[in-house]
Amino acid sequence: MDGWGFLAEFKKLKPQLPNEHVNLFMVTSSNDSNDLKRAQEFEELTGYVVKPVYEDKLTEILTGVFDSLQ
């Protein structure tokens, strides 16, 4: 199963988790604007990150997730 397949299955599962907040980031090697548009159709996604993921980007992501929990 690729990432798109996972997102489709997660979307079906999400109603069973009504009180749970899940941060999902798509980490991809694709810079294709069509893939970005497709990802934006999934409200379940917290972010779209293009590889390689460097330390500063990872820090930004983790800080954002941590801050949203407070």
C-alpha positions, 0 to 999 in steps of 0.5 A: 500500500502506498501513501495514497492508499493509506490516506484513503483507508485512514479516511474511512477509519477516522469516524471511529476515532471521533475524539482523537486528534491525529497529526499526519504528514505526507513525506514524499519525494514528489514536487509535482503540483498535482500531488500537492493538490491531491494531498490538499484534498485530504483534510486529514493531512496536517502537512506535506513535506518534500524529502529530504527532510533536514533537521530544521524542517523536522524541528519546525514540524515537531514544534508545531505538533507539540504547540498544538497539544498545549 
